[in-house]
Amino acid sequence: MNKTAVVRARIEPKLKKHAEDIFQRLGVSTTQAISMFYKQVELRKGLPFDVAIPNAITKKTWEATDAGEDLIVCKDANEMFEKLGI
């Protein structure tokens, strides 16, 4: 297959660096990663992940978590399951 189309995008340099570091660890080039993303869009006929506007409860939870509030800390998975009643 002949690859002749060009994709150009401006992106935050720090985000680009972090993503490219991950691509390298995965053994794929940026071009391959973008091609995989496009292929998934084609196959799913949409974005390959959920995109949603968070509701008020989710926003409040994120804000509390970011502030270090309302967190439940567990020493391990067993303690977490115990606290969840599972």
C-alpha positions in Angstrom: 0.0 0.0 0.0 1.4 3.4 -1.0 1.6 5.9 1.8 1.4 9.3 0.3 -1.1 11.3 2.5 0.4 13.7 5.0 -1.1 14.4 8.5 0.0 17.6 10.2 -0.9 18.7 13.7 0.3 21.0 16.3 0.6 19.4 19.7 2.0 20.4 23.1 5.8 19.4 23.1 5.6 17.8 26.5 2.7 15.6 25.5 4.4 14.7 22.2 7.6 13.7 24.0 5.7 11.5 26.6 3.7 9.8 23.9 6.8 9.2 21.7 8.6 7.7 24.7 5.7 5.2 25.1 5.7 4.4 21.4 9.4 3.7 21.6 8.9 1.3 24.6 6.2 -0.4 22.6 8.5 -0.7 19.6 6.3 1.4 17.2 7.1 4.6 15.4 4.9 7.7 15.7 3.7 7.0 12.1 2.8 3.5 13.0 0.9 4.6 16.1 -1.0 7.2 14.1 -1.8 4.6 11.4 -3.1 2.3 14.1 -5.3 5.0 15.6 -6.7 5.8 12.1 -7.3 2.1 11.4 -9.2 1.8 14.7 -11.3 4.8 13.8 -12.1 3.2 10.5 -13.0 -0.2 12.0 -15.1 1.2 14.8 -16.6 4.0 12.7 -15.8 6.4 15.5 -13.2 7.1 18.1 -11.6 4.0 19.6 -12.4 5.2 23.2 -15.3 6.8 25.0 -15.4 10.6 24.9 -17.9 12.1 27.3 -18.4 15.4 29.2 -18.1 14.5 32.9 -21.2 15.1 35.0 -21.3 17.2 38.2 -20.6 14.2 40.5 -17.6 13.1 38.5 -16.2 16.7 38.4 -16.6 17.0 42.1 -14.9 13.7 42.7 -12.0 14.6 40.5 -11.6 18.0 42.3 -11.7 16.3 45.7 -9.2 13.6 44.6 -6.8 16.2 43.2 -7.0 18.1 46.5 -6.2 14.9 48.4 -9.7 14.8 50.0 -12.2 11.9 50.4 -9.5 9.3 49.6 -9.6 5.8 51.0 -6.2 4.3 51.2 -5.6 0.5 51.3 -2.4 -1.3 52.1 -3.2 -4.0 49.5 -6.0 -5.5 47.3 -7.3 -7.6 50.1 -7.9 -4.6 52.3 -9.6 -2.8 49.4 -11.9 -5.7 48.8 -12.7 -5.9 52.5 -13.6 -2.2 52.6 -15.7 -2.7 49.5 -17.5 -5.6 51.2 -16.5 -8.0 48.4 
